[in-house]
Amino acid sequence: MSDATYEVVNNRENQQFEVRLDGELAQLTYRYYKKDIAFMHTTVPPAMAGKGVASALARAAFAFAAAEKKLVMVYCPFVAKFIKDHPEYRSQLDPAYYGKG
């Protein structure tokens, strides 16, 4: 994993956070669901794998949810693992969806 900083863009029209690097596109898609925001899926091209891009997308997504005052529902396996590795984001999960967990 890299400590590199990536420019993450929120493509609101397509409801996804994006990182472009060397002609490749990584993305984390989201949807609004009821009163929450749901993180659906993260896609990182093989050329960008292992460089911290997915983590940068997840951090940007959680920052966006906080700014929007939305609790989070996680459907994306990567984001679920990210939360296990970064428990500081657990407080943003919707307790109605996750229980006290």
CYANA upper distance limits for C-alpha pairs under 8 A (distance plus 0.5 A):
  1 MET  CA     50 GLY  CA      5.67
  1 MET  CA     51 LYS  CA      5.40
  1 MET  CA     52 GLY  CA      5.67
  2 SER  CA     50 GLY  CA      7.82
  2 SER  CA     51 LYS  CA      5.31
  2 SER  CA     52 GLY  CA      5.77
  3 ASP  CA     51 LYS  CA      8.45
  3 ASP  CA     52 GLY  CA      7.53
  4 ALA  CA     51 LYS  CA      8.06
  4 ALA  CA     52 GLY  CA      7.73
  5 THR  CA     56 ALA  CA      8.08
  6 TYR  CA     19 VAL  CA      7.34
  6 TYR  CA     53 VAL  CA      7.59
  6 TYR  CA     56 ALA  CA      7.27
  7 GLU  CA     19 VAL  CA      6.71
  7 GLU  CA     20 ARG  CA      8.45
  8 VAL  CA     17 PHE  CA      6.84
  8 VAL  CA     18 GLU  CA      5.98
  8 VAL  CA     19 VAL  CA      5.60
  8 VAL  CA     56 ALA  CA      7.79
  8 VAL  CA     57 LEU  CA      7.02
  8 VAL  CA     60 ALA  CA      7.33
  9 VAL  CA     17 PHE  CA      6.00
  9 VAL  CA     18 GLU  CA      5.62
  9 VAL  CA     19 VAL  CA      7.06
 10 ASN  CA     15 GLN  CA      7.87
 10 ASN  CA     16 GLN  CA      6.50
 10 ASN  CA     17 PHE  CA      4.95
 10 ASN  CA     18 GLU  CA      6.88
 11 ASN  CA     15 GLN  CA      6.25
 11 ASN  CA     16 GLN  CA      5.81
 11 ASN  CA     17 PHE  CA      6.37
 11 ASN  CA     18 GLU  CA      7.43
 12 ARG  CA     16 GLN  CA      7.00
 14 ASN  CA     29 THR  CA      8.49
 15 GLN  CA     29 THR  CA      6.37
 15 GLN  CA     30 TYR  CA      6.01
 15 GLN  CA     31 ARG  CA      6.98
 16 GLN  CA     27 GLN  CA      6.64
 16 GLN  CA     28 LEU  CA      5.83
 16 GLN  CA     29 THR  CA      4.59
 16 GLN  CA     30 TYR  CA      6.22
 17 PHE  CA     27 GLN  CA      5.88
 17 PHE  CA     28 LEU  CA      5.64
 17 PHE  CA     29 THR  CA      6.92
 17 PHE  CA     57 LEU  CA      6.80
 17 PHE  CA     60 ALA  CA      8.08
 17 PHE  CA     61 ALA  CA      7.50
 18 GLU  CA     25 LEU  CA      7.17
 18 GLU  CA     26 ALA  CA      6.12
 18 GLU  CA     27 GLN  CA      5.01
 18 GLU  CA     28 LEU  CA      7.22
 18 GLU  CA     57 LEU  CA      7.59
 19 VAL  CA     25 LEU  CA      6.32
 19 VAL  CA     26 ALA  CA      5.71
 19 VAL  CA     27 GLN  CA      7.01
 19 VAL  CA     53 VAL  CA      7.82
 19 VAL  CA     57 LEU  CA      7.99
 20 ARG  CA     24 GLU  CA      6.03
 20 ARG  CA     25 LEU  CA      5.15
 20 ARG  CA     26 ALA  CA      6.96
 21 LEU  CA     25 LEU  CA      7.14
 21 LEU  CA     48 MET  CA      8.19
 24 GLU  CA     45 PRO  CA      7.37
 24 GLU  CA     47 ALA  CA      8.34
 24 GLU  CA     48 MET  CA      8.29
 25 LEU  CA     44 VAL  CA      7.72
 25 LEU  CA     45 PRO  CA      7.51
 26 ALA  CA     42 THR  CA      8.08
 26 ALA  CA     43 THR  CA      6.03
 26 ALA  CA     44 VAL  CA      4.99
 26 ALA  CA     45 PRO  CA      6.81
 26 ALA  CA     48 MET  CA      8.31
 26 ALA  CA     53 VAL  CA      7.96
 26 ALA  CA     54 ALA  CA      8.10
 27 GLN  CA     41 HIS  CA      8.50
 27 GLN  CA     42 THR  CA      6.13
 27 GLN  CA     43 THR  CA      5.80
 27 GLN  CA     44 VAL  CA      7.12
 27 GLN  CA     54 ALA  CA      8.41
 27 GLN  CA     57 LEU  CA      7.62
 28 LEU  CA     39 PHE  CA      7.72
 28 LEU  CA     40 MET  CA      7.72
 28 LEU  CA     41 HIS  CA      6.07
 28 LEU  CA     42 THR  CA      4.69
 28 LEU  CA     43 THR  CA      6.91
 28 LEU  CA     54 ALA  CA      8.32
 28 LEU  CA     57 LEU  CA      6.78
 28 LEU  CA     58 ALA  CA      7.87
 28 LEU  CA     61 ALA  CA      8.39
 29 THR  CA     39 PHE  CA      6.63
 29 THR  CA     40 MET  CA      5.91
 29 THR  CA     41 HIS  CA      5.90
 29 THR  CA     42 THR  CA      6.97
 30 TYR  CA     37 ILE  CA      7.27
 30 TYR  CA     38 ALA  CA      5.91
 30 TYR  CA     39 PHE  CA      4.99
 30 TYR  CA     40 MET  CA      5.78
 30 TYR  CA     41 HIS  CA      7.96
 31 ARG  CA     37 ILE  CA      6.31
 31 ARG  CA     38 ALA  CA      5.70
 31 ARG  CA     39 PHE  CA      7.23
 31 ARG  CA     40 MET  CA      7.62
 32 TYR  CA     36 ASP  CA      6.47
 32 TYR  CA     37 ILE  CA      5.00
 32 TYR  CA     38 ALA  CA      6.55
 33 TYR  CA     37 ILE  CA      6.24
 33 TYR  CA     38 ALA  CA      6.89
 35 LYS  CA     70 LYS  CA      7.39
 35 LYS  CA     71 LEU  CA      8.10
 36 ASP  CA     70 LYS  CA      5.72
 36 ASP  CA     71 LEU  CA      5.54
 36 ASP  CA     72 VAL  CA      6.17
 36 ASP  CA     73 MET  CA      7.30
 36 ASP  CA     94 ASP  CA      8.00
 37 ILE  CA     65 ALA  CA      7.38
 37 ILE  CA     70 LYS  CA      6.60
 37 ILE  CA     71 LEU  CA      6.82
 37 ILE  CA     72 VAL  CA      5.61
 37 ILE  CA     73 MET  CA      6.71
 38 ALA  CA     72 VAL  CA      6.19
 38 ALA  CA     73 MET  CA      5.02
 38 ALA  CA     74 VAL  CA      6.18
 38 ALA  CA     75 TYR  CA      7.44
 39 PHE  CA     61 ALA  CA      8.43
 39 PHE  CA     72 VAL  CA      7.78
 39 PHE  CA     73 MET  CA      6.84
 39 PHE  CA     74 VAL  CA      5.55
 39 PHE  CA     75 TYR  CA      6.38
 39 PHE  CA     76 CYS  CA      6.56
 39 PHE  CA     79 VAL  CA      8.06
 40 MET  CA     74 VAL  CA      7.14
 40 MET  CA     75 TYR  CA      5.45
 40 MET  CA     76 CYS  CA      5.42
 41 HIS  CA     75 TYR  CA      7.47
 41 HIS  CA     76 CYS  CA      5.09
 41 HIS  CA     77 PRO  CA      7.98
 41 HIS  CA     78 PHE  CA      8.27
 42 THR  CA     54 ALA  CA      7.49
 42 THR  CA     76 CYS  CA      7.06
 42 THR  CA     78 PHE  CA      7.20
 42 THR  CA     79 VAL  CA      8.27
 43 THR  CA     54 ALA  CA      8.32
 44 VAL  CA     48 MET  CA      6.74
 44 VAL  CA     49 ALA  CA      6.76
 44 VAL  CA     53 VAL  CA      7.95
 44 VAL  CA     54 ALA  CA      7.23
 45 PRO  CA     49 ALA  CA      6.94
 48 MET  CA     53 VAL  CA      7.45
 49 ALA  CA     53 VAL  CA      7.83
 52 GLY  CA     56 ALA  CA      6.75
 53 VAL  CA     57 LEU  CA      6.80
 54 ALA  CA     58 ALA  CA      6.73
 54 ALA  CA     78 PHE  CA      8.40
 55 SER  CA     59 ARG  CA      6.63
 55 SER  CA     82 PHE  CA      7.70
 56 ALA  CA     60 ALA  CA      6.70
 57 LEU  CA     61 ALA  CA      6.62
 58 ALA  CA     62 PHE  CA      6.72
 58 ALA  CA     79 VAL  CA      7.00
 58 ALA  CA     82 PHE  CA      8.11
 59 ARG  CA     63 ALA  CA      6.64
 60 ALA  CA     64 PHE  CA      6.59
 61 ALA  CA     65 ALA  CA      6.73
 62 PHE  CA     66 ALA  CA      6.70
 62 PHE  CA     72 VAL  CA      8.47
 62 PHE  CA     89 TYR  CA      7.90
 62 PHE  CA     92 GLN  CA      8.22
 63 ALA  CA     67 ALA  CA      6.68
 64 PHE  CA     68 GLU  CA      6.60
 65 ALA  CA     69 LYS  CA      6.49
 65 ALA  CA     70 LYS  CA      5.57
 65 ALA  CA     71 LEU  CA      7.15
 65 ALA  CA     72 VAL  CA      7.52
 66 ALA  CA     70 LYS  CA      6.60
 66 ALA  CA     71 LEU  CA      8.05
 66 ALA  CA     92 GLN  CA      7.98
 70 LYS  CA     92 GLN  CA      8.49
 71 LEU  CA     92 GLN  CA      5.84
 71 LEU  CA     93 LEU  CA      6.02
 71 LEU  CA     94 ASP  CA      5.57
 72 VAL  CA     92 GLN  CA      6.37
 72 VAL  CA     93 LEU  CA      5.15
 72 VAL  CA     94 ASP  CA      6.02
 73 MET  CA     93 LEU  CA      6.62
 73 MET  CA     94 ASP  CA      6.76
 73 MET  CA     97 TYR  CA      7.56
 74 VAL  CA     79 VAL  CA      7.25
 74 VAL  CA     80 ALA  CA      6.92
 74 VAL  CA     93 LEU  CA      8.49
 75 TYR  CA     79 VAL  CA      8.34
 75 TYR  CA     80 ALA  CA      8.03
 76 CYS  CA     80 ALA  CA      6.78
 77 PRO  CA     81 LYS  CA      6.84
 78 PHE  CA     82 PHE  CA      6.59
 79 VAL  CA     83 ILE  CA      6.66
 80 ALA  CA     84 LYS  CA      7.10
 81 LYS  CA     85 ASP  CA      6.85
 82 PHE  CA     86 HIS  CA      6.43
 83 ILE  CA     87 PRO  CA      6.01
 83 ILE  CA     88 GLU  CA      8.30
 83 ILE  CA     89 TYR  CA      6.68
 83 ILE  CA     90 ARG  CA      6.92
 86 HIS  CA     90 ARG  CA      8.44
 89 TYR  CA     93 LEU  CA      8.01
 93 LEU  CA     97 TYR  CA      8.38
 93 LEU  CA     98 TYR  CA      7.58
 94 ASP  CA     98 TYR  CA      6.74
 94 ASP  CA     99 GLY  CA      8.47
 95 PRO  CA     99 GLY  CA      5.27
 95 PRO  CA    100 LYS  CA      6.53
 95 PRO  CA    101 GLY  CA      8.48
